[in-house]
Amino acid sequence: MKSIEEWFEEYGESHQNKTNKAIHWVCVPAILFSIIGILAHLSTLLTALLLVLTLVFYARLDIVLTIAMAILLSVMAWLIVILPVGVGFYIGVFLLAWIGQFYGHKVEGKKPSFFKDLQFLLVGPIWCMDAYLAKVVPKLWKPRLKRSERKLIAQH
């Protein structure tokens, strides 16, 4: 299995443009939130199972990022439970966020990573979490990103 650094380096190859990265930092969590929302309307058990399997994948890469993702996923699941919206809302968020993603990749001039390997659909959220932690708690968090990507984060 690839290390987190290998995943991030490969993912980062198609995420160098600062506009594309900014779009990803908004759209990736929106897609994640919408997928959980859609699944929760179909099957709570299936949703819980997929979230646990996602966290198992993350735990094999980095335990601290896994804990951060578990907190984020828990907050998202809680919001989905308390928000009085139907599945149509989550489908709309999903579609709009993917439009944003593809626009970002058009700006970047590179295809999305998941065209190469579907596992990158799981890497995107943890890659964003790594960047968020580097931005929010820079003294506490040493990002797993390449040095060149750290420079791009500092520019935002």
C-alpha positions as CSV (number, residue, x, y, z in Angstrom):
1,M,0.0,0.0,0.0
2,K,1.2,3.5,-0.8
3,S,2.3,5.8,2.0
4,I,0.3,9.0,2.6
5,E,3.2,11.0,1.1
6,E,3.1,8.9,-2.1
7,W,-0.7,9.4,-2.3
8,F,-0.4,13.2,-1.7
9,E,2.5,13.6,-4.1
10,E,0.6,11.8,-6.9
11,Y,-2.7,13.6,-6.1
12,G,-0.8,16.9,-5.9
13,E,0.4,16.5,-9.5
14,S,-3.0,17.5,-10.8
15,H,-3.5,20.1,-8.1
16,Q,-0.8,22.7,-8.5
17,N,-2.9,25.7,-9.7
18,K,-3.9,27.9,-6.8
19,T,-7.4,28.5,-8.2
20,N,-8.0,24.7,-8.6
21,K,-6.7,24.1,-5.1
22,A,-9.0,26.7,-3.6
23,I,-12.0,25.2,-5.5
24,H,-11.0,21.8,-4.2
25,W,-10.8,23.1,-0.6
26,V,-14.5,24.0,-0.9
27,C,-15.9,21.4,-3.3
28,V,-14.3,18.3,-1.9
29,P,-15.9,18.7,1.6
30,A,-19.2,19.7,-0.2
31,I,-19.1,16.5,-2.2
32,L,-18.2,14.4,0.9
33,F,-21.1,16.1,2.8
34,S,-23.5,15.5,-0.1
35,I,-22.6,11.9,-0.5
36,I,-23.1,11.2,3.2
37,G,-26.5,13.1,2.9
38,I,-27.6,11.1,-0.1
39,L,-26.6,7.7,1.5
40,A,-28.2,8.6,4.8
41,H,-31.5,9.1,3.0
42,L,-31.1,5.6,1.5
43,S,-29.7,3.6,4.3
44,T,-28.3,4.6,7.7
45,L,-26.5,1.3,8.1
46,L,-24.9,1.5,4.7
47,T,-23.8,5.1,5.4
48,A,-22.2,4.0,8.8
49,L,-20.5,1.1,7.2
50,L,-19.0,3.2,4.4
51,L,-17.8,5.8,6.9
52,V,-16.1,3.2,9.0
53,L,-14.4,1.7,5.9
54,T,-13.3,5.1,4.9
55,L,-11.7,5.7,8.3
56,V,-10.0,2.3,8.1
57,F,-8.4,3.4,4.8
58,Y,-7.3,6.6,6.4
59,A,-6.0,4.9,9.5
60,R,-3.6,2.9,7.4
61,L,-2.2,6.2,6.1
62,D,-2.0,8.6,9.1
63,I,-3.7,8.2,12.6
64,V,-3.8,12.0,13.4
65,L,-5.4,12.8,10.0
66,T,-7.8,9.9,10.6
67,I,-8.9,11.4,14.0
68,A,-9.4,14.8,12.3
69,M,-11.4,13.1,9.5
70,A,-13.5,11.2,12.1
71,I,-14.4,14.5,13.8
72,L,-15.3,16.1,10.5
73,L,-17.3,13.1,9.3
74,S,-19.1,13.0,12.7
75,V,-20.0,16.7,12.4
76,M,-21.2,16.2,8.9
77,A,-23.4,13.2,9.9
78,W,-24.8,15.2,12.8
79,L,-25.7,18.1,10.5
80,I,-27.4,15.7,8.1
81,V,-29.5,14.4,11.0
82,I,-30.6,17.8,12.2
83,L,-31.0,19.7,8.9
84,P,-34.6,19.6,7.7
85,V,-33.7,19.0,4.0
86,G,-34.5,16.2,1.6
87,V,-32.3,14.1,-0.6
88,G,-32.8,16.7,-3.4
89,F,-30.8,19.2,-1.5
90,Y,-27.8,16.8,-1.3
91,I,-28.1,15.9,-4.9
92,G,-28.0,19.6,-5.8
93,V,-24.9,20.2,-3.6
94,F,-23.3,17.1,-5.2
95,L,-23.9,18.3,-8.7
96,L,-22.8,21.9,-8.1
97,A,-19.6,20.8,-6.3
98,W,-18.7,18.5,-9.1
99,I,-19.2,21.3,-11.6
100,G,-16.8,23.3,-9.5
101,Q,-14.3,20.5,-9.5
102,F,-14.3,20.0,-13.2
103,Y,-14.0,23.8,-13.7
104,G,-11.0,23.7,-11.4
105,H,-9.4,21.0,-13.4
106,K,-10.1,22.8,-16.7
107,V,-8.3,25.8,-15.2
108,E,-5.5,23.5,-14.1
109,G,-5.3,21.8,-17.5
110,K,-5.1,18.3,-16.0
111,K,-7.6,15.5,-15.6
112,P,-8.9,14.7,-12.1
113,S,-6.7,12.1,-10.3
114,F,-9.6,9.6,-9.9
115,F,-9.6,9.1,-13.7
116,K,-6.3,7.2,-13.0
117,D,-7.3,5.5,-9.8
118,L,-10.7,5.6,-8.0
119,Q,-9.0,5.5,-4.6
120,F,-8.2,9.2,-5.2
121,L,-11.8,9.8,-4.4
122,L,-10.9,8.9,-0.8
123,V,-7.5,10.7,-0.9
124,G,-9.1,14.1,-1.8
125,P,-10.8,14.7,1.5
126,I,-7.8,13.7,3.6
127,W,-5.5,15.8,1.4
128,C,-7.8,18.8,2.0
129,M,-7.7,18.0,5.8
130,D,-3.9,18.0,5.7
131,A,-4.0,21.4,4.0
132,Y,-6.6,22.8,6.5
133,L,-4.5,21.7,9.5
134,A,-1.4,23.2,8.0
135,K,-3.3,26.5,7.6
136,V,-5.2,26.6,10.9
137,V,-2.6,25.2,13.3
138,P,0.8,25.7,11.5
139,K,2.8,25.5,14.7
140,L,1.2,22.2,15.6
141,W,0.8,20.5,12.2
142,K,3.6,19.5,9.9
143,P,1.8,18.9,6.6
144,R,2.4,15.7,4.6
145,L,2.5,17.6,1.4
146,K,5.5,18.1,-0.8
147,R,7.6,21.2,-0.2
148,S,6.4,22.8,-3.4
149,E,2.8,22.4,-2.3
150,R,3.5,23.9,1.1
151,K,4.6,27.1,-0.8
152,L,1.2,27.2,-2.5
153,I,-0.6,26.9,0.8
154,A,1.4,29.7,2.2
155,Q,0.3,31.9,-0.7
156,H,-3.4,31.7,0.2
